[in-house]
């Protein structure tokens, strides 16, 4: 499974992409702010795991 994340500024643009994905028989959904934050946190945790010399404070600064 592959994932594509598309950031849009307008609700109409999001609807356009969702409609297109549905017509192509792909699963598509809009993420809540909380889901986006959790995704970013997981990405930071994975980066920390791959680069153990990355200071914890740097990760926390980015998250803030």
Secondary structure, 3 states (H helix, E strand, C coil): CCCCCCCCCCHHHHHHHHHHHHHCCCCCCCCCHHHHHHHHHHHHHHHHHHCCCCCHHHHHHHHC
